[in-house]
Amino acid sequence: MSSWRELDDAVGEAGRSDEVGPAHSTLVFRGLARSTYTHMSGLARLCGDYATVESHLIRNFRKYAHRQVPGPTVWDWLALGQHHGLPTRLLDWTFSPLVALHFATASWPEDDAVLLAVDCAGAHELLPEPLGELLAAEGALLFTTEMLAKVAADLPCFDELGGDRPFLAFFEPPSLDERVINQSSVLSVLSDPAFQLEQWLEEHPGLARAWLIPPPVKAEIRQRLDQANITERVLLPGLDGLADWLRRYYSPGSIEYGGAGASMAGQEERHRQDGRMAG
């Protein structure tokens, strides 16, 4: 990409539908502040035999966070855990390319950034029959936590649906707070905790688009987003987001590490270099 305008046109073209009349884009987006970052889940970053500890993490999170009561399903609890930095197999996305670009440009100004888009409608055409039928019956683009629970009450049931072929599903988290709402948050889940998004993308290249954003364009996009009020102050409501916005806006030098705003989850460590966005 050589300019903000070129990227804006490319994203618009990628999301354009051939349908007659009003149509919403079926793309969801992730922004990475450095092109060297990966789309590895927080669970996989634990290393070792991380898949075996997934159930323990969820069980103990529910036990010690029981006062939160995000909703009745395990999917509600997974969304809450991801929102607060629990290592899960979920990844964070947004319907808004501008939100994703915020997280791609809020830090590491001297490094290339990446904007990734995946066609969630196309991904859902590959779903196992029970999930595909439910989505069609509801006439929905994405699942809700309640919809997922109708077919898969827990992760083992979900994983069994795909057999030996991992599939990718997208769902909207419950409105846990203004952060989820303001970020137009979406979550993805793979049916195998040991299978990562990069592997899925390699097997289905026609469903994804990625744009490399060099530093000069990154700076231009950052200026445009600040002018449009796409900032930490809006996307991360509260004092933490306000402090992150002020830190970045008034910094005399470059911001290498974002604060809470470097992640859409807003809860990962300040110096964690995994490029995770948030839900």
Sequence and secondary structure as in RCSB ss.txt:
>XXXX:A:sequence
MSSWRELDDAVGEAGRSDEVGPAHSTLVFRGLARSTYTHMSGLARLCGDYATVESHLIRNFRKYAHRQVPGPTVW
DWLALGQHHGLPTRLLDWTFSPLVALHFATASWPEDDAVLLAVDCAGAHELLPEPLGELLAAEGALLFTTEMLAK
VAADLPCFDELGGDRPFLAFFEPPSLDERVINQSSVLSVLSDPAFQLEQWLEEHPGLARAWLIPPPVKAEIRQRL
DQANITERVLLPGLDGLADWLRRYYSPGSIEYGGAGASMAGQEERHRQDGRMAG
>XXXX:A:secstr
  SHHHHHHHHHHHT   SSS     EEEEEESSTT     TTGGG SSGGGGHHHHHHHHHHHTTTT   SSHH
HHHHHHHHTT   S EEEES HHHHHHHHHSS TTS EEEEEEEHHHHHTTS HHHHHHHHHHT SSB HHHHHH
H SSHHHHHHHTTTS  EEEE     SHHHHHTTEEEEEES TT  HHHHHHH GGGEEEEEE HHHHHHHHHHH
HHTT SHHHHSTTHHHHHHHHHHHT SS   S  GGGSTTS S TT  S     
